[in-house]
Amino acid sequence: MGRELKHKEHLECVRNSHGIVIKKACMSCERKFYIDGVRRCGRTGKKVEARKVCEHWELSSGLKNAGKIRN
């Protein structure tokens, strides 16, 4: 938890189970939450920025289903 967030010039990308490419960053993390419109980290409580990522990143549940066909 004491590690610093790293600014990455070129974001790493991952594919979800439906083949959709997702940028690996705080903006797509399951642990993020909002307080008064400010995005915060669920582990540290700190304000996060879109182009930063930590080692605890986990794909958000909404993005896990991106590209899924609705019935």
PDB file of N, H, CA, C and O in Angstrom:
ATOM      1  N   MET A   1       0.823  -1.193   0.000  1.00  0.00           N
ATOM      2  CA  MET A   1       0.000   0.000   0.000  1.00  0.00           C
ATOM      3  C   MET A   1       0.863   1.251   0.000  1.00  0.00           C
ATOM      4  O   MET A   1       0.389   2.311  -0.409  1.00  0.00           O
ATOM      5  N   GLY A   2       2.116   1.170   0.444  1.00  0.00           N
ATOM      6  H   GLY A   2       2.501   0.310   0.777  1.00  0.00           H
ATOM      7  CA  GLY A   2       2.968   2.330   0.521  1.00  0.00           C
ATOM      8  C   GLY A   2       3.652   2.699  -0.775  1.00  0.00           C
ATOM      9  O   GLY A   2       4.409   3.669  -0.815  1.00  0.00           O
ATOM     10  N   ARG A   3       3.405   1.948  -1.839  1.00  0.00           N
ATOM     11  H   ARG A   3       2.790   1.160  -1.806  1.00  0.00           H
ATOM     12  CA  ARG A   3       4.070   2.228  -3.108  1.00  0.00           C
ATOM     13  C   ARG A   3       3.444   3.421  -3.794  1.00  0.00           C
ATOM     14  O   ARG A   3       2.243   3.666  -3.680  1.00  0.00           O
ATOM     15  N   GLU A   4       4.269   4.154  -4.505  1.00  0.00           N
ATOM     16  H   GLU A   4       5.245   3.955  -4.598  1.00  0.00           H
ATOM     17  CA  GLU A   4       3.797   5.328  -5.241  1.00  0.00           C
ATOM     18  C   GLU A   4       3.118   4.901  -6.534  1.00  0.00           C
ATOM     19  O   GLU A   4       3.479   3.883  -7.123  1.00  0.00           O
ATOM     20  N   LEU A   5       2.144   5.671  -6.972  1.00  0.00           N
ATOM     21  H   LEU A   5       1.850   6.499  -6.494  1.00  0.00           H
ATOM     22  CA  LEU A   5       1.552   5.451  -8.275  1.00  0.00           C
ATOM     23  C   LEU A   5       2.549   5.901  -9.326  1.00  0.00           C
ATOM     24  O   LEU A   5       3.256   6.892  -9.141  1.00  0.00           O
ATOM     25  N   LYS A   6       2.600   5.183 -10.406  1.00  0.00           N
ATOM     26  H   LYS A   6       2.026   4.378 -10.556  1.00  0.00           H
ATOM     27  CA  LYS A   6       3.561   5.496 -11.453  1.00  0.00           C
ATOM     28  C   LYS A   6       2.859   6.135 -12.631  1.00  0.00           C
ATOM     29  O   LYS A   6       1.807   5.667 -13.067  1.00  0.00           O
ATOM     30  N   HIS A   7       3.438   7.199 -13.143  1.00  0.00           N
ATOM     31  H   HIS A   7       4.293   7.579 -12.789  1.00  0.00           H
ATOM     32  CA  HIS A   7       2.919   7.838 -14.345  1.00  0.00           C
ATOM     33  C   HIS A   7       3.505   7.109 -15.531  1.00  0.00           C
ATOM     34  O   HIS A   7       4.724   7.007 -15.664  1.00  0.00           O
ATOM     35  N   LYS A   8       2.657   6.609 -16.379  1.00  0.00           N
ATOM     36  H   LYS A   8       1.667   6.691 -16.271  1.00  0.00           H
ATOM     37  CA  LYS A   8       3.120   5.880 -17.549  1.00  0.00           C
ATOM     38  C   LYS A   8       2.814   6.696 -18.786  1.00  0.00           C
ATOM     39  O   LYS A   8       1.669   7.078 -19.025  1.00  0.00           O
ATOM     40  N   GLU A   9       3.849   6.962 -19.574  1.00  0.00           N
ATOM     41  H   GLU A   9       4.780   6.652 -19.380  1.00  0.00           H
ATOM     42  CA  GLU A   9       3.686   7.719 -20.805  1.00  0.00           C
ATOM     43  C   GLU A   9       2.803   6.944 -21.789  1.00  0.00           C
ATOM     44  O   GLU A   9       1.927   7.522 -22.433  1.00  0.00           O
ATOM     45  N   HIS A  10       3.039   5.651 -21.899  1.00  0.00           N
ATOM     46  H   HIS A  10       3.751   5.182 -21.376  1.00  0.00           H
ATOM     47  CA  HIS A  10       2.247   4.800 -22.786  1.00  0.00           C
ATOM     48  C   HIS A  10       1.567   3.755 -21.916  1.00  0.00           C
ATOM     49  O   HIS A  10       2.225   2.899 -21.324  1.00  0.00           O
ATOM     50  N   LEU A  11       0.265   3.832 -21.847  1.00  0.00           N
ATOM     51  H   LEU A  11      -0.269   4.527 -22.328  1.00  0.00           H
ATOM     52  CA  LEU A  11      -0.477   2.924 -20.986  1.00  0.00           C
ATOM     53  C   LEU A  11      -0.480   1.501 -21.532  1.00  0.00           C
ATOM     54  O   LEU A  11      -0.618   1.283 -22.736  1.00  0.00           O
ATOM     55  N   GLU A  12      -0.326   0.549 -20.640  1.00  0.00           N
ATOM     56  H   GLU A  12      -0.214   0.726 -19.662  1.00  0.00           H
ATOM     57  CA  GLU A  12      -0.443  -0.857 -20.997  1.00  0.00           C
ATOM     58  C   GLU A  12      -1.924  -1.145 -21.214  1.00  0.00           C
ATOM     59  O   GLU A  12      -2.779  -0.543 -20.566  1.00  0.00           O
ATOM     60  N   CYS A  13      -2.221  -2.054 -22.115  1.00  0.00           N
ATOM     61  H   CYS A  13      -1.526  -2.543 -22.642  1.00  0.00           H
ATOM     62  CA  CYS A  13      -3.608  -2.420 -22.384  1.00  0.00           C
ATOM     63  C   CYS A  13      -3.809  -3.906 -22.136  1.00  0.00           C
ATOM     64  O   CYS A  13      -2.883  -4.707 -22.261  1.00  0.00           O
ATOM     65  N   VAL A  14      -5.036  -4.253 -21.784  1.00  0.00           N
ATOM     66  H   VAL A  14      -5.788  -3.602 -21.683  1.00  0.00           H
ATOM     67  CA  VAL A  14      -5.425  -5.648 -21.600  1.00  0.00           C
ATOM     68  C   VAL A  14      -6.708  -5.869 -22.400  1.00  0.00           C
ATOM     69  O   VAL A  14      -7.392  -4.916 -22.773  1.00  0.00           O
ATOM     70  N   ARG A  15      -7.020  -7.123 -22.655  1.00  0.00           N
ATOM     71  H   ARG A  15      -6.465  -7.898 -22.353  1.00  0.00           H
ATOM     72  CA  ARG A  15      -8.284  -7.459 -23.325  1.00  0.00           C
ATOM     73  C   ARG A  15      -9.198  -8.155 -22.320  1.00  0.00           C
ATOM     74  O   ARG A  15      -8.759  -9.001 -21.540  1.00  0.00           O
ATOM     75  N   ASN A  16     -10.476  -7.783 -22.355  1.00  0.00           N
ATOM     76  H   ASN A  16     -10.833  -7.097 -22.989  1.00  0.00           H
ATOM     77  CA  ASN A  16     -11.424  -8.478 -21.489  1.00  0.00           C
ATOM     78  C   ASN A  16     -11.845  -9.786 -22.159  1.00  0.00           C
ATOM     79  O   ASN A  16     -11.360 -10.102 -23.245  1.00  0.00           O
ATOM     80  N   SER A  17     -12.725 -10.537 -21.538  1.00  0.00           N
ATOM     81  H   SER A  17     -13.118 -10.281 -20.655  1.00  0.00           H
ATOM     82  CA  SER A  17     -13.122 -11.846 -22.063  1.00  0.00           C
ATOM     83  C   SER A  17     -13.890 -11.763 -23.380  1.00  0.00           C
ATOM     84  O   SER A  17     -14.106 -12.783 -24.035  1.00  0.00           O
ATOM     85  N   HIS A  18     -14.304 -10.556 -23.774  1.00  0.00           N
ATOM     86  H   HIS A  18     -14.128  -9.727 -23.242  1.00  0.00           H
ATOM     87  CA  HIS A  18     -15.031 -10.363 -25.029  1.00  0.00           C
ATOM     88  C   HIS A  18     -14.130  -9.750 -26.109  1.00  0.00           C
ATOM     89  O   HIS A  18     -14.606  -9.389 -27.186  1.00  0.00           O
ATOM     90  N   GLY A  19     -12.835  -9.634 -25.819  1.00  0.00           N
ATOM     91  H   GLY A  19     -12.448  -9.927 -24.944  1.00  0.00           H
ATOM     92  CA  GLY A  19     -11.878  -9.144 -26.812  1.00  0.00           C
ATOM     93  C   GLY A  19     -11.745  -7.637 -26.899  1.00  0.00           C
ATOM     94  O   GLY A  19     -11.055  -7.136 -27.786  1.00  0.00           O
ATOM     95  N   ILE A  20     -12.384  -6.902 -26.003  1.00  0.00           N
ATOM     96  H   ILE A  20     -12.944  -7.309 -25.282  1.00  0.00           H
ATOM     97  CA  ILE A  20     -12.325  -5.442 -26.008  1.00  0.00           C
ATOM     98  C   ILE A  20     -11.024  -4.993 -25.340  1.00  0.00           C
ATOM     99  O   ILE A  20     -10.673  -5.486 -24.268  1.00  0.00           O
ATOM    100  N   VAL A  21     -10.310  -4.061 -25.972  1.00  0.00           N
ATOM    101  H   VAL A  21     -10.595  -3.661 -26.843  1.00  0.00           H
ATOM    102  CA  VAL A  21      -9.061  -3.546 -25.418  1.00  0.00           C
ATOM    103  C   VAL A  21      -9.372  -2.480 -24.369  1.00  0.00           C
ATOM    104  O   VAL A  21     -10.122  -1.540 -24.628  1.00  0.00           O
ATOM    105  N   ILE A  22      -8.786  -2.640 -23.182  1.00  0.00           N
ATOM    106  H   ILE A  22      -8.176  -3.404 -22.972  1.00  0.00           H
ATOM    107  CA  ILE A  22      -8.997  -1.726 -22.053  1.00  0.00           C
ATOM    108  C   ILE A  22      -7.647  -1.192 -21.606  1.00  0.00           C
ATOM    109  O   ILE A  22      -6.699  -1.961 -21.443  1.00  0.00           O
ATOM    110  N   LYS A  23      -7.548   0.121 -21.404  1.00  0.00           N
ATOM    111  H   LYS A  23      -8.318   0.746 -21.536  1.00  0.00           H
ATOM    112  CA  LYS A  23      -6.309   0.719 -20.883  1.00  0.00           C
ATOM    113  C   LYS A  23      -6.186   0.396 -19.402  1.00  0.00           C
ATOM    114  O   LYS A  23      -7.131   0.584 -18.636  1.00  0.00           O
ATOM    115  N   LYS A  24      -5.021  -0.089 -19.007  1.00  0.00           N
ATOM    116  H   LYS A  24      -4.253  -0.242 -19.629  1.00  0.00           H
ATOM    117  CA  LYS A  24      -4.762  -0.464 -17.623  1.00  0.00           C
ATOM    118  C   LYS A  24      -4.310   0.775 -16.851  1.00  0.00           C
ATOM    119  O   LYS A  24      -3.144   1.165 -16.915  1.00  0.00           O
ATOM    120  N   ALA A  25      -5.243   1.387 -16.124  1.00  0.00           N
ATOM    121  H   ALA A  25      -6.190   1.070 -16.072  1.00  0.00           H
ATOM    122  CA  ALA A  25      -4.970   2.612 -15.364  1.00  0.00           C
ATOM    123  C   ALA A  25      -6.026   2.767 -14.274  1.00  0.00           C
ATOM    124  O   ALA A  25      -7.012   2.030 -14.255  1.00  0.00           O
ATOM    125  N   CYS A  26      -5.826   3.709 -13.376  1.00  0.00           N
ATOM    126  H   CYS A  26      -5.025   4.308 -13.391  1.00  0.00           H
ATOM    127  CA  CYS A  26      -6.767   3.936 -12.276  1.00  0.00           C
ATOM    128  C   CYS A  26      -8.192   4.149 -12.778  1.00  0.00           C
ATOM    129  O   CYS A  26      -9.152   3.765 -12.110  1.00  0.00           O
ATOM    130  N   MET A  27      -8.330   4.759 -13.950  1.00  0.00           N
ATOM    131  H   MET A  27      -7.550   5.071 -14.493  1.00  0.00           H
ATOM    132  CA  MET A  27      -9.662   5.054 -14.487  1.00  0.00           C
ATOM    133  C   MET A  27     -10.470   3.790 -14.774  1.00  0.00           C
ATOM    134  O   MET A  27     -11.699   3.847 -14.806  1.00  0.00           O
ATOM    135  N   SER A  28      -9.809   2.656 -14.984  1.00  0.00           N
ATOM    136  H   SER A  28      -8.810   2.610 -14.958  1.00  0.00           H
ATOM    137  CA  SER A  28     -10.514   1.412 -15.305  1.00  0.00           C
ATOM    138  C   SER A  28     -10.448   0.390 -14.169  1.00  0.00           C
ATOM    139  O   SER A  28     -10.759  -0.783 -14.373  1.00  0.00           O
ATOM    140  N   CYS A  29     -10.047   0.824 -12.987  1.00  0.00           N
ATOM    141  H   CYS A  29      -9.794   1.777 -12.821  1.00  0.00           H
ATOM    142  CA  CYS A  29      -9.854  -0.079 -11.858  1.00  0.00           C
ATOM    143  C   CYS A  29     -11.153  -0.307 -11.077  1.00  0.00           C
ATOM    144  O   CYS A  29     -11.953   0.612 -10.897  1.00  0.00           O
ATOM    145  N   GLU A  30     -11.342  -1.522 -10.629  1.00  0.00           N
ATOM    146  H   GLU A  30     -10.692  -2.268 -10.776  1.00  0.00           H
ATOM    147  CA  GLU A  30     -12.511  -1.897  -9.828  1.00  0.00           C
ATOM    148  C   GLU A  30     -12.540  -1.152  -8.498  1.00  0.00           C
ATOM    149  O   GLU A  30     -13.620  -0.891  -7.970  1.00  0.00           O
ATOM    150  N   ARG A  31     -11.399  -0.810  -7.954  1.00  0.00           N
ATOM    151  H   ARG A  31     -10.521  -1.023  -8.383  1.00  0.00           H
ATOM    152  CA  ARG A  31     -11.302  -0.224  -6.612  1.00  0.00           C
ATOM    153  C   ARG A  31     -11.592   1.281  -6.554  1.00  0.00           C
ATOM    154  O   ARG A  31     -11.714   1.834  -5.461  1.00  0.00           O
ATOM    155  N   LYS A  32     -11.704   1.947  -7.693  1.00  0.00           N
ATOM    156  H   LYS A  32     -11.605   1.498  -8.581  1.00  0.00           H
ATOM    157  CA  LYS A  32     -11.935   3.393  -7.661  1.00  0.00           C
ATOM    158  C   LYS A  32     -13.346   3.702  -7.190  1.00  0.00           C
ATOM    159  O   LYS A  32     -14.263   2.900  -7.371  1.00  0.00           O
ATOM    160  N   PHE A  33     -13.511   4.860  -6.589  1.00  0.00           N
ATOM    161  H   PHE A  33     -12.766   5.511  -6.442  1.00  0.00           H
ATOM    162  CA  PHE A  33     -14.831   5.327  -6.198  1.00  0.00           C
ATOM    163  C   PHE A  33     -14.823   6.847  -6.273  1.00  0.00           C
ATOM    164  O   PHE A  33     -13.765   7.456  -6.433  1.00  0.00           O
ATOM    165  N   TYR A  34     -15.982   7.458  -6.158  1.00  0.00           N
ATOM    166  H   TYR A  34     -16.842   6.963  -6.028  1.00  0.00           H
ATOM    167  CA  TYR A  34     -16.108   8.906  -6.295  1.00  0.00           C
ATOM    168  C   TYR A  34     -16.660   9.520  -5.015  1.00  0.00           C
ATOM    169  O   TYR A  34     -17.594   8.996  -4.408  1.00  0.00           O
ATOM    170  N   ILE A  35     -16.063  10.639  -4.618  1.00  0.00           N
ATOM    171  H   ILE A  35     -15.304  11.065  -5.111  1.00  0.00           H
ATOM    172  CA  ILE A  35     -16.571  11.458  -3.522  1.00  0.00           C
ATOM    173  C   ILE A  35     -16.646  12.878  -4.058  1.00  0.00           C
ATOM    174  O   ILE A  35     -15.635  13.450  -4.464  1.00  0.00           O
ATOM    175  N   ASP A  36     -17.838  13.440  -4.059  1.00  0.00           N
ATOM    176  H   ASP A  36     -18.660  12.975  -3.729  1.00  0.00           H
ATOM    177  CA  ASP A  36     -18.069  14.796  -4.577  1.00  0.00           C
ATOM    178  C   ASP A  36     -17.482  14.990  -5.971  1.00  0.00           C
ATOM    179  O   ASP A  36     -16.920  16.043  -6.272  1.00  0.00           O
ATOM    180  N   GLY A  37     -17.615  13.975  -6.815  1.00  0.00           N
ATOM    181  H   GLY A  37     -18.072  13.120  -6.570  1.00  0.00           H
ATOM    182  CA  GLY A  37     -17.148  14.061  -8.196  1.00  0.00           C
ATOM    183  C   GLY A  37     -15.659  13.861  -8.382  1.00  0.00           C
ATOM    184  O   GLY A  37     -15.153  14.011  -9.494  1.00  0.00           O
ATOM    185  N   VAL A  38     -14.942  13.524  -7.317  1.00  0.00           N
ATOM    186  H   VAL A  38     -15.353  13.401  -6.413  1.00  0.00           H
ATOM    187  CA  VAL A  38     -13.494  13.306  -7.392  1.00  0.00           C
ATOM    188  C   VAL A  38     -13.225  11.811  -7.327  1.00  0.00           C
ATOM    189  O   VAL A  38     -13.693  11.125  -6.418  1.00  0.00           O
ATOM    190  N   ARG A  39     -12.463  11.308  -8.304  1.00  0.00           N
ATOM    191  H   ARG A  39     -12.082  11.866  -9.042  1.00  0.00           H
ATOM    192  CA  ARG A  39     -12.127   9.883  -8.346  1.00  0.00           C
ATOM    193  C   ARG A  39     -11.046   9.590  -7.315  1.00  0.00           C
ATOM    194  O   ARG A  39     -10.018  10.265  -7.276  1.00  0.00           O
ATOM    195  N   ARG A  40     -11.284   8.572  -6.474  1.00  0.00           N
ATOM    196  H   ARG A  40     -12.119   8.024  -6.507  1.00  0.00           H
ATOM    197  CA  ARG A  40     -10.341   8.210  -5.412  1.00  0.00           C
ATOM    198  C   ARG A  40     -10.044   6.715  -5.454  1.00  0.00           C
ATOM    199  O   ARG A  40     -10.834   5.921  -5.964  1.00  0.00           O
ATOM    200  N   CYS A  41      -8.881   6.350  -4.905  1.00  0.00           N
ATOM    201  H   CYS A  41      -8.239   6.995  -4.490  1.00  0.00           H
ATOM    202  CA  CYS A  41      -8.448   4.965  -4.830  1.00  0.00           C
ATOM    203  C   CYS A  41      -9.079   4.294  -3.611  1.00  0.00           C
ATOM    204  O   CYS A  41      -9.066   4.860  -2.518  1.00  0.00           O
ATOM    205  N   GLY A  42      -9.624   3.103  -3.787  1.00  0.00           N
ATOM    206  H   GLY A  42      -9.634   2.643  -4.674  1.00  0.00           H
ATOM    207  CA  GLY A  42     -10.237   2.368  -2.687  1.00  0.00           C
ATOM    208  C   GLY A  42      -9.223   1.815  -1.698  1.00  0.00           C
ATOM    209  O   GLY A  42      -9.587   1.488  -0.568  1.00  0.00           O
ATOM    210  N   ARG A  43      -7.975   1.704  -2.091  1.00  0.00           N
ATOM    211  H   ARG A  43      -7.680   1.969  -3.009  1.00  0.00           H
ATOM    212  CA  ARG A  43      -6.935   1.195  -1.187  1.00  0.00           C
ATOM    213  C   ARG A  43      -6.313   2.309  -0.373  1.00  0.00           C
ATOM    214  O   ARG A  43      -6.079   2.148   0.825  1.00  0.00           O
ATOM    215  N   THR A  44      -6.041   3.444  -1.014  1.00  0.00           N
ATOM    216  H   THR A  44      -6.231   3.575  -1.987  1.00  0.00           H
ATOM    217  CA  THR A  44      -5.315   4.520  -0.335  1.00  0.00           C
ATOM    218  C   THR A  44      -6.197   5.705   0.038  1.00  0.00           C
ATOM    219  O   THR A  44      -5.857   6.465   0.944  1.00  0.00           O
ATOM    220  N   GLY A  45      -7.327   5.872  -0.650  1.00  0.00           N
ATOM    221  H   GLY A  45      -7.604   5.254  -1.386  1.00  0.00           H
ATOM    222  CA  GLY A  45      -8.194   7.025  -0.432  1.00  0.00           C
ATOM    223  C   GLY A  45      -7.698   8.280  -1.124  1.00  0.00           C
ATOM    224  O   GLY A  45      -8.337   9.330  -1.043  1.00  0.00           O
ATOM    225  N   LYS A  46      -6.559   8.180  -1.806  1.00  0.00           N
ATOM    226  H   LYS A  46      -6.041   7.327  -1.872  1.00  0.00           H
ATOM    227  CA  LYS A  46      -5.985   9.344  -2.487  1.00  0.00           C
ATOM    228  C   LYS A  46      -6.697   9.616  -3.804  1.00  0.00           C
ATOM    229  O   LYS A  46      -7.265   8.713  -4.420  1.00  0.00           O
ATOM    230  N   LYS A  47      -6.655  10.881  -4.226  1.00  0.00           N
ATOM    231  H   LYS A  47      -6.193  11.613  -3.726  1.00  0.00           H
ATOM    232  CA  LYS A  47      -7.182  11.278  -5.520  1.00  0.00           C
ATOM    233  C   LYS A  47      -6.323  10.611  -6.589  1.00  0.00           C
ATOM    234  O   LYS A  47      -5.095  10.615  -6.501  1.00  0.00           O
ATOM    235  N   VAL A  48      -6.970  10.045  -7.589  1.00  0.00           N
ATOM    236  H   VAL A  48      -7.967  10.042  -7.661  1.00  0.00           H
ATOM    237  CA  VAL A  48      -6.218   9.389  -8.659  1.00  0.00           C
ATOM    238  C   VAL A  48      -6.406  10.122  -9.971  1.00  0.00           C
ATOM    239  O   VAL A  48      -7.386  10.840 -10.169  1.00  0.00           O
ATOM    240  N   GLU A  49      -5.463   9.930 -10.849  1.00  0.00           N
ATOM    241  H   GLU A  49      -4.667   9.346 -10.688  1.00  0.00           H
ATOM    242  CA  GLU A  49      -5.503  10.550 -12.164  1.00  0.00           C
ATOM    243  C   GLU A  49      -5.609   9.466 -13.221  1.00  0.00           C
ATOM    244  O   GLU A  49      -5.198   8.327 -13.002  1.00  0.00           O
ATOM    245  N   ALA A  50      -6.160   9.826 -14.360  1.00  0.00           N
ATOM    246  H   ALA A  50      -6.494  10.752 -14.538  1.00  0.00           H
ATOM    247  CA  ALA A  50      -6.470   8.857 -15.404  1.00  0.00           C
ATOM    248  C   ALA A  50      -5.253   8.092 -15.916  1.00  0.00           C
ATOM    249  O   ALA A  50      -5.393   6.920 -16.267  1.00  0.00           O
ATOM    250  N   ARG A  51      -4.099   8.679 -15.974  1.00  0.00           N
ATOM    251  H   ARG A  51      -3.985   9.631 -15.690  1.00  0.00           H
ATOM    252  CA  ARG A  51      -2.950   8.021 -16.582  1.00  0.00           C
ATOM    253  C   ARG A  51      -1.988   7.425 -15.555  1.00  0.00           C
ATOM    254  O   ARG A  51      -0.803   7.254 -15.842  1.00  0.00           O
ATOM    255  N   LYS A  52      -2.486   7.112 -14.375  1.00  0.00           N
ATOM    256  H   LYS A  52      -3.448   7.251 -14.142  1.00  0.00           H
ATOM    257  CA  LYS A  52      -1.650   6.488 -13.349  1.00  0.00           C
ATOM    258  C   LYS A  52      -2.192   5.107 -13.031  1.00  0.00           C
ATOM    259  O   LYS A  52      -3.372   4.827 -13.240  1.00  0.00           O
ATOM    260  N   VAL A  53      -1.318   4.245 -12.523  1.00  0.00           N
ATOM    261  H   VAL A  53      -0.359   4.473 -12.353  1.00  0.00           H
ATOM    262  CA  VAL A  53      -1.718   2.878 -12.187  1.00  0.00           C
ATOM    263  C   VAL A  53      -0.800   2.342 -11.095  1.00  0.00           C
ATOM    264  O   VAL A  53       0.373   2.708 -11.024  1.00  0.00           O
ATOM    265  N   CYS A  54      -1.339   1.477 -10.250  1.00  0.00           N
ATOM    266  H   CYS A  54      -2.292   1.179 -10.308  1.00  0.00           H
ATOM    267  CA  CYS A  54      -0.511   0.831  -9.227  1.00  0.00           C
ATOM    268  C   CYS A  54      -0.537  -0.677  -9.425  1.00  0.00           C
ATOM    269  O   CYS A  54      -1.252  -1.184 -10.289  1.00  0.00           O
ATOM    270  N   GLU A  55       0.228  -1.379  -8.639  1.00  0.00           N
ATOM    271  H   GLU A  55       0.810  -0.968  -7.936  1.00  0.00           H
ATOM    272  CA  GLU A  55       0.337  -2.837  -8.790  1.00  0.00           C
ATOM    273  C   GLU A  55      -0.929  -3.581  -8.365  1.00  0.00           C
ATOM    274  O   GLU A  55      -1.050  -4.777  -8.628  1.00  0.00           O
ATOM    275  N   HIS A  56      -1.856  -2.912  -7.728  1.00  0.00           N
ATOM    276  H   HIS A  56      -1.758  -1.940  -7.515  1.00  0.00           H
ATOM    277  CA  HIS A  56      -3.078  -3.552  -7.243  1.00  0.00           C
ATOM    278  C   HIS A  56      -4.250  -3.386  -8.206  1.00  0.00           C
ATOM    279  O   HIS A  56      -5.389  -3.694  -7.855  1.00  0.00           O
ATOM    280  N   TRP A  57      -3.978  -2.899  -9.420  1.00  0.00           N
ATOM    281  H   TRP A  57      -3.053  -2.649  -9.705  1.00  0.00           H
ATOM    282  CA  TRP A  57      -5.031  -2.661 -10.399  1.00  0.00           C
ATOM    283  C   TRP A  57      -5.831  -3.926 -10.666  1.00  0.00           C
ATOM    284  O   TRP A  57      -5.272  -5.018 -10.766  1.00  0.00           O
ATOM    285  N   GLU A  58      -7.153  -3.765 -10.780  1.00  0.00           N
ATOM    286  H   GLU A  58      -7.606  -2.878 -10.698  1.00  0.00           H
ATOM    287  CA  GLU A  58      -8.052  -4.869 -11.119  1.00  0.00           C
ATOM    288  C   GLU A  58      -9.117  -4.325 -12.070  1.00  0.00           C
ATOM    289  O   GLU A  58      -9.712  -3.281 -11.800  1.00  0.00           O
ATOM    290  N   LEU A  59      -9.356  -5.005 -13.153  1.00  0.00           N
ATOM    291  H   LEU A  59      -8.873  -5.852 -13.373  1.00  0.00           H
ATOM    292  CA  LEU A  59     -10.331  -4.566 -14.148  1.00  0.00           C
ATOM    293  C   LEU A  59     -11.709  -4.423 -13.512  1.00  0.00           C
ATOM    294  O   LEU A  59     -12.175  -5.326 -12.817  1.00  0.00           O
ATOM    295  N   SER A  60     -12.361  -3.284 -13.753  1.00  0.00           N
ATOM    296  H   SER A  60     -11.983  -2.551 -14.318  1.00  0.00           H
ATOM    297  CA  SER A  60     -13.684  -3.025 -13.158  1.00  0.00           C
ATOM    298  C   SER A  60     -14.723  -3.987 -13.720  1.00  0.00           C
ATOM    299  O   SER A  60     -14.614  -4.443 -14.858  1.00  0.00           O
ATOM    300  N   SER A  61     -15.724  -4.287 -12.913  1.00  0.00           N
ATOM    301  H   SER A  61     -15.812  -3.917 -11.988  1.00  0.00           H
ATOM    302  CA  SER A  61     -16.754  -5.245 -13.321  1.00  0.00           C
ATOM    303  C   SER A  61     -17.506  -4.769 -14.563  1.00  0.00           C
ATOM    304  O   SER A  61     -17.873  -5.582 -15.412  1.00  0.00           O
ATOM    305  N   GLY A  62     -17.736  -3.477 -14.675  1.00  0.00           N
ATOM    306  H   GLY A  62     -17.438  -2.817 -13.986  1.00  0.00           H
ATOM    307  CA  GLY A  62     -18.411  -2.938 -15.861  1.00  0.00           C
ATOM    308  C   GLY A  62     -17.608  -3.154 -17.129  1.00  0.00           C
ATOM    309  O   GLY A  62     -18.171  -3.464 -18.179  1.00  0.00           O
ATOM    310  N   LEU A  63     -16.297  -2.991 -17.037  1.00  0.00           N
ATOM    311  H   LEU A  63     -15.840  -2.739 -16.184  1.00  0.00           H
ATOM    312  CA  LEU A  63     -15.451  -3.182 -18.215  1.00  0.00           C
ATOM    313  C   LEU A  63     -15.206  -4.660 -18.506  1.00  0.00           C
ATOM    314  O   LEU A  63     -14.894  -5.018 -19.641  1.00  0.00           O
ATOM    315  N   LYS A  64     -15.339  -5.514 -17.510  1.00  0.00           N
ATOM    316  H   LYS A  64     -15.593  -5.223 -16.587  1.00  0.00           H
ATOM    317  CA  LYS A  64     -15.235  -6.955 -17.759  1.00  0.00           C
ATOM    318  C   LYS A  64     -16.331  -7.387 -18.724  1.00  0.00           C
ATOM    319  O   LYS A  64     -16.138  -8.314 -19.511  1.00  0.00           O
ATOM    320  N   ASN A  65     -17.485  -6.719 -18.667  1.00  0.00           N
ATOM    321  H   ASN A  65     -17.642  -5.965 -18.028  1.00  0.00           H
ATOM    322  CA  ASN A  65     -18.626  -7.075 -19.513  1.00  0.00           C
ATOM    323  C   ASN A  65     -18.738  -6.236 -20.777  1.00  0.00           C
ATOM    324  O   ASN A  65     -19.668  -6.433 -21.558  1.00  0.00           O
ATOM    325  N   ALA A  66     -17.815  -5.305 -21.000  1.00  0.00           N
ATOM    326  H   ALA A  66     -17.059  -5.144 -20.365  1.00  0.00           H
ATOM    327  CA  ALA A  66     -17.869  -4.471 -22.208  1.00  0.00           C
ATOM    328  C   ALA A  66     -17.801  -5.361 -23.441  1.00  0.00           C
ATOM    329  O   ALA A  66     -16.928  -6.223 -23.545  1.00  0.00           O
ATOM    330  N   GLY A  67     -18.710  -5.154 -24.358  1.00  0.00           N
ATOM    331  H   GLY A  67     -19.419  -4.453 -24.274  1.00  0.00           H
ATOM    332  CA  GLY A  67     -18.759  -5.927 -25.586  1.00  0.00           C
ATOM    333  C   GLY A  67     -19.671  -7.139 -25.516  1.00  0.00           C
ATOM    334  O   GLY A  67     -19.857  -7.838 -26.512  1.00  0.00           O
ATOM    335  N   LYS A  68     -20.237  -7.390 -24.348  1.00  0.00           N
ATOM    336  H   LYS A  68     -20.086  -6.822 -23.539  1.00  0.00           H
ATOM    337  CA  LYS A  68     -21.141  -8.521 -24.176  1.00  0.00           C
ATOM    338  C   LYS A  68     -22.467  -8.223 -24.873  1.00  0.00           C
ATOM    339  O   LYS A  68     -23.009  -7.124 -24.754  1.00  0.00           O
ATOM    340  N   ILE A  69     -22.973  -9.196 -25.589  1.00  0.00           N
ATOM    341  H   ILE A  69     -22.533 -10.089 -25.686  1.00  0.00           H
ATOM    342  CA  ILE A  69     -24.246  -9.024 -26.286  1.00  0.00           C
ATOM    343  C   ILE A  69     -25.384  -9.181 -25.294  1.00  0.00           C
ATOM    344  O   ILE A  69     -25.459 -10.173 -24.569  1.00  0.00           O
ATOM    345  N   ARG A  70     -26.277  -8.185 -25.268  1.00  0.00           N
ATOM    346  H   ARG A  70     -26.216  -7.379 -25.857  1.00  0.00           H
ATOM    347  CA  ARG A  70     -27.423  -8.222 -24.363  1.00  0.00           C
ATOM    348  C   ARG A  70     -28.564  -8.988 -24.991  1.00  0.00           C
ATOM    349  O   ARG A  70     -28.816  -8.871 -26.190  1.00  0.00           O
ATOM    350  N   ASN A  71     -29.237  -9.754 -24.204  1.00  0.00           N
ATOM    351  H   ASN A  71     -29.032  -9.849 -23.229  1.00  0.00           H
ATOM    352  CA  ASN A  71     -30.423 -10.503 -24.707  1.00  0.00           C
ATOM    353  C   ASN A  71     -31.677  -9.832 -24.269  1.00  0.00           C
ATOM    354  O   ASN A  71     -32.771 -10.300 -24.586  1.00  0.00           O
TER     355      ASN A  71
END
